[in-house]
């Protein structure tokens, strides 16, 4: 493997009797870690798939990686080591951002940039240097992707490609130029289905991307039946002609792979309940604040465990954060923990009493699967795709009904026999879907013939 640029070209992989190569396009994944240290589900799911795809299919050359540079708008083959490096040693660990949407706000309005650049010159110099290096490398190695790709190969986007300007236009050009196919993974349609839960700029951005992607995609994948049905319904109402739409159920848990932060250094409370999620309005953190306040009023602080919100600060939660600060986080009974490494997250799952997931809408619900895979019981919202993840292994409540949520949580806290029985059944009967299962299903779906009108 060429250590200088992460290329897999010339690495001796077996390519005889060549099957179509699945090219994972990873630019959005790499650029995310330019700005952030900790992944959201939009990075964790692709990374788990990348790891297993490389393990199962990488040595034969059936799976490879490439990027569509945001700087040069050209494709470049890269090696899996570049993906691993971004995840385990993210440049964004030193970034100045405190919320998920802060980079978008800064870069969208020039007037916002100078003060931030002045405060953090080293970080922005690194971004500038990366862009210049990319431009130089692409000019020197302009035809490398053309020498590697073959007609019939399939390009797959598993992340947030809607955030990359003119992404679909460049994919369409590549399809015409190289005779390749294209597949993209849809996590949810929340920016269209529930506009009030999303920044308005994202609503317009996502809808535009989806309308452009549908006619270009040969296969569209969804992470849940709920997302698939929503996509089919939306397309029918809008008169959009969809390509083949396939369900790709994610794996569960943190797989046997390189773990970011091998040693956990966090200090966790002796007794706590865990909610893993980006802190944004649709995740419904406010409900849990109200429930915990009522628990403290009923039972007193000594009987009520700490509630941990583990995740980055997202959008539309200024009022929530102000309320928490005003009440001193309910006297310390609510704790925000951002930037957990994989090892720290695994420790947090394993040491908690149980987990909670009160989201109002989801495309899947990865934290539920992670909780169950670690043997920890979960109580969650009964909305959208969430019952697909939890099945009958978890308890459900109506996320718009505080009394229902309180009753379900109170039972878990103050009826230890009930929680023990539910956890025992989970550990005895739950069989998590592996990421290897997910990858093998993905390759099988991509191998199915594309209808003639999409060729």
Secondary structure, DSSP 8 states (H G I E B T S, - for coil): -BTTTTB-TTS----SS----EEEE-HHHHHHHHH-SS--HHHHHHHHHHHHHHHHHGGGTSEEEEEE-TTT--EEEE-HHHHHHHHHS-GGGG---SBTTHHHHHHHSHHHHHHHHHHTHHHHHHHHHHHHHHHHHHHHTTTHHHHH--TT-EEEE-S-GGGSTTHHHHHHHHHHHH--EEEEEE---HHHH-GGGS-HHHHHHHHHHHHHHHHH-SEEEESSHHHHHHHHHHHHHHT----EEEE-----S--SS--SSSS------SSEEEEES-B-GGG-HHHHHHHHHHHHHHH-TTTS-EEEEES-B-SS-HHHHHHHHHTHHHHHTEEEE-S--HHHHHHHHHHSS-EEE--S--S--HHHHHHHHTT--EEEE-STTHHHHHTTSSEEE-TT-HHHHHHHHHHHHH-HHHHHHHHHHHHHH-----HHHHHHHHHHHHHS---GGG-
